[in-house]
């Protein structure tokens, strides 16, 4: 049986009422992570949009899926380079599609609005 393919996911950081933080400004707090990282993975390098002050981010904790905190008001392609003992794996995903993996079945109108705002910018 083959190992599940690694993929990039994202989720809005939610306040105590379950609403996305940043909704008043449209610059949302988001967590990006790698799902199904290989057993021998030890780090992930994220390449964000060039408009970020620090577009290259490193994550070293496999226990939390190599989670990285970001903020964003719009969609762009995120590249995650998963470093393993054997060879690196590179995955690319739009932020919007990565958010859909977590929030795609959500019915909360505030989260749906946040998804729409990310997609449209």
Residue pairs with C-beta under 8 A, 6 or more apart in sequence:
3 36
3 38
3 39
4 36
5 36
6 34
6 35
6 36
6 37
6 38
6 82
6 89
6 91
7 34
7 35
7 36
7 91
7 93
7 101
8 32
8 33
8 34
8 35
8 78
8 80
8 91
8 92
8 93
8 98
9 32
9 33
9 34
9 35
9 65
9 98
9 101
9 102
10 30
10 31
10 32
10 33
10 78
10 95
10 98
10 99
10 101
10 102
11 30
11 31
11 99
11 102
11 103
12 20
12 21
12 28
12 29
12 30
12 99
12 102
12 103
12 111
12 114
13 20
13 21
13 22
13 28
13 29
13 30
13 31
13 69
14 20
14 21
15 21
18 108
19 108
19 110
19 111
20 28
20 29
20 110
20 111
20 114
21 28
21 29
22 28
22 29
22 71
23 110
23 113
23 114
25 73
26 73
26 117
27 71
27 72
27 73
28 71
28 72
28 73
28 114
28 117
28 118
29 69
29 70
29 71
30 69
30 70
30 71
30 72
30 95
30 99
31 67
31 68
31 69
31 70
32 46
32 67
32 68
32 70
32 78
32 80
32 95
32 98
33 59
33 64
33 65
33 66
33 67
33 68
34 41
34 44
34 65
34 66
34 80
34 82
34 91
35 65
35 101
37 44
37 62
37 65
37 66
37 82
38 82
38 84
38 86
38 89
40 84
40 85
40 86
41 62
41 66
41 82
41 83
41 84
42 60
42 62
42 83
42 84
42 85
43 58
43 59
43 60
43 66
43 82
43 83
44 58
44 59
44 66
44 68
44 80
44 81
44 82
44 83
45 56
45 57
45 58
45 59
45 80
45 81
45 83
46 56
46 57
46 58
46 59
46 68
46 78
46 79
46 80
46 81
47 55
47 56
47 78
47 79
47 80
47 81
48 55
48 56
48 57
48 70
48 76
48 78
49 55
49 76
52 70
57 68
57 70
59 66
59 67
59 68
60 66
61 67
66 80
66 82
72 95
72 118
73 117
73 118
73 121
74 95
74 117
74 118
74 120
74 121
75 94
75 95
75 96
75 118
75 119
75 121
76 94
76 95
77 92
77 93
77 94
77 95
78 92
78 93
78 94
78 95
78 98
79 90
79 91
79 92
80 90
80 91
80 92
80 93
81 88
81 89
81 90
82 88
82 89
82 90
82 91
95 118
96 115
96 118
96 119
99 115
99 118
100 115
103 111
103 115
106 112
106 115
